[in-house]
Amino acid sequence: MIRSSVAYSEIENVVKMMQCIESAHKIFSEFGLFKRVTYCFVEYALLLKSNQQYSEAIAYFNIALKSLGIINTSEDLIVKFIEICAGQ
């Protein structure tokens, strides 16, 4: 799912993408897959960024970073996450 927001920059596809992210978030939460939940925050932030909603995107990136820290994710993954976000 990561980086799929790039393919959904047209307005009619944005709603569909948001629904997909929300569905994924719900499923991952139910199964306790917290790293995957964090990726949903990243994907939502990328979608917002692609639609030039920068303040909202930054808020979701911050949620994702905090989530990664809470679930004791390795520093390598956090560095990779930052690199991905910087490259978008």
Secondary structure as the mmCIF struct_conf table of DSSP 4:
data_model
#
loop_
_struct_conf.conf_type_id
_struct_conf.id
_struct_conf.beg_label_comp_id
_struct_conf.beg_label_asym_id
_struct_conf.beg_label_seq_id
_struct_conf.end_label_comp_id
_struct_conf.end_label_asym_id
_struct_conf.end_label_seq_id
TURN_TY1_P TURN_TY1_P1 ILE A 2 ARG A 3
HELX_RH_3T_P HELX_RH_3T_P1 SER A 4 TYR A 8
BEND BEND1 GLU A 10 GLU A 10
HELX_RH_AL_P HELX_RH_AL_P1 ILE A 11 GLU A 30
TURN_TY1_P TURN_TY1_P2 PHE A 31 GLY A 32
HELX_RH_AL_P HELX_RH_AL_P2 PHE A 34 SER A 50
TURN_TY1_P TURN_TY1_P3 ASN A 51 GLN A 52
HELX_RH_AL_P HELX_RH_AL_P3 TYR A 54 ILE A 70
TURN_TY1_P TURN_TY1_P4 ILE A 71 ASN A 72
HELX_RH_AL_P HELX_RH_AL_P4 GLU A 75 GLY A 87
#
